Amino acid sequence: MLVAGLLLSITRFTQGWILTSLILYIIVLVIGLGILRPNLARLMALAEQLGEASQDQLQSEFTARSRRQTQGILVLGLLVIIILILMVLKPF
């Protein structure tokens, strides 16, 4: 469905806001599924290990991954807001 939408947008729609929105949407998918999801799985595993035995190395890794997860979520939120603005205002 995504490929069909991209092909349709490239061949039928030449407006910049549509192409920009689709590219940003693909970036959101790549970041969300390719980076944040595996990081969240590792965070959950670390949380289980921390519950069993408190170790400084695990806590520092958990804190670093949590910080990266939070930053990634903020980037995703910003990209979604930009997509919404593009879809509503149609600036170009």
N, C-alpha and C positions, 0 to 999 in steps of 0.2 A: 504494500500500500504506500509506503514511504517512497519507494523507487518510482512508482507510477505518479505520485504527486510531484516528485522532482522533475520527472520527464515532462509532465503536463505544464509545470511552471516554466520550465526552460523554453518549451516550444510555443506555448500560448501566451504566457504572461511575461512581458518584458519590463514590468514596473520594478524599480529597484527595491521598494519596501517589501515586496513579496519574496524576492530572492534573498534579501538580507535576513528576513524572518526565518525562512527555511534553513539557511546556513546556520543561524544562531540556534535553531531548534536541534539540528544535528549535533552541534557542539554541546548543547545541554545533554543530549542522549549519551554522547561519548563520555562526558565527564561523570554523569550520574551512574551509568551502568559500568563503565570501564575503570573508573577511579574510586568513586565514593562507595559503591556497593562492596567491592573487595575490602576496602579499608574498614567499613562497618563490620564486616564479618570478622576481621582480625581484632577489632575493638571488642567485640562480644566475647571472643575467645580469651583475650587478655583479661577482661572483667571476670570471667569464670576462674582464671588462674589466680587473680588477685584475691578473690574470695577465699580460696583455699590456703594460700600462703602469701604473706606480704613480703615482697621483695622490691628493693629500690630500683633495680634495673627494669622490672616490669612496670613499675609506677611511672618511671620517666618515659618509657616507650608508649604507655597508655596516654600520658599527658600530651606527648608530641603528636600522636595519631588523632587524639581528640581535637587538638588545635587545627590540624590539617583538615579534619572532617568539617569543623565549623567554618573554616575559610572556604572550603569547597561549596558548602551549602549557601554561604553568602554570595559567592560568585554565581551559582545557579539561580538564586533569587533575583539578582541583578539582571542576569540575562533574560529571565522570564519577564521581568518588568519592561525591559527594552523591547522584547517581542510584542508585548501588549501595547506599548506606546506606538510601535510601528504599525500594528494592525488597526489601531483606532484612529490615529492621526493621518496615516498614509502620507508621510512628509515628502517623498520623492518617488 
